[in-house]
Amino acid sequence: MLVPVWAWVAVIAALLVVLAIDLWVVDRGEPREFSMRQAGFWVGLYVSMAVAFGVLLLIWRGPTSAGEFFAGYLTEYSLSVDNLFVFYIIMARFAVPRIYQHRVLLVGIVIALIMRGVFIAVGAAALTRFSWLFYVFGIFLVYTAYTLVRDHDKDDSEFKENVVLRLARRIFPTTAGFVGSRITVRVDGRRLVTPMLIVMIAIGTTDLLFALDSIPAIFGLTKDAFIVFSANAFALMGLRQLYFLLGGLLQRLVYISYGLSFILGFIGVKLILEAMHEGGIDWAPQIPIWVSLLVITASMGVTTVASLIKVRRSDQGAPLDEGITGRHGATS
């Protein structure tokens, strides 16, 4: 269904307004630690906004579009939780003071939103012209699911700098340490950047690596670029508050990689079957969106409950024997 320009403008404008309010309310005044109460309020607000948007889609475009949005949102939100493991590693790697972490995450996530928007536009255009890419996406997701299970117990807590970050280090002269929350400072007449800017670049560009499997995953649920972008935006918007709300709970989600693996594998198979069906293979079934919603919800629910049971049964204060593995081999 063709989406009018006003709908795109309205969604992007609303997201910018909310981000501006978030920035003004949370980041005004002196830097301070993000409280659990604040985090809970903002996470609830962003989730409520996503639900409201889904209801509007239901009224405007019907149950199919609304179902695709909720399935895509739940998938992206689940995969975004995996991003938080790597964000923790980045914060530790650069020794970012807690009072500045929420500001780092905000700018990093804005960078991620912009890059994902470009990625979605390119992906949508490519899929329209080259339908065989659905097979590529499907196989890639199944392979990613396999690597998640394969690497579940690996202990690799070192953050590996990507090309963009290494290039930024070479181009920008950087101070030895943080200078408050400033990203640039003048020293002896020279303009230097602080590690704050480097960390922001690290957060934003690292998210692009996660988009390499999360974007194909949502295209496996809907081919509507408007829904793909909206689901990604809503999932990312509350990510920094979720970072502080979950806190130590992330360390307890020891089986999250299994849940994410099952979701990615399911969507990969769904993509391949749909591509086969559209290619004229009649026996290949088309999986309805309500089945996708059920699978995604059940997978994360079972994963969370199983993780908490595992932790509860572990000896109190003893280290867990399970590694917490991210989609790209990072653990925390």
Secondary structure as UniProt FT lines:
FT   HELIX           5..27
FT   HELIX           36..61
FT   HELIX           63..93
FT   TURN            94..95
FT   HELIX           98..129
FT   TURN            131..132
FT   HELIX           133..150
FT   TURN            151..153
FT   HELIX           163..171
FT   TURN            180..181
FT   STRAND          184..187
FT   TURN            188..189
FT   STRAND          190..193
FT   HELIX           195..219
FT   TURN            220..221
FT   HELIX           225..237
FT   HELIX           239..246
FT   HELIX           247..252
FT   TURN            254..255
FT   HELIX           256..278
FT   TURN            279..280
FT   TURN            282..283
FT   HELIX           289..313
FT   TURN            316..317
FT   TURN            327..328
//
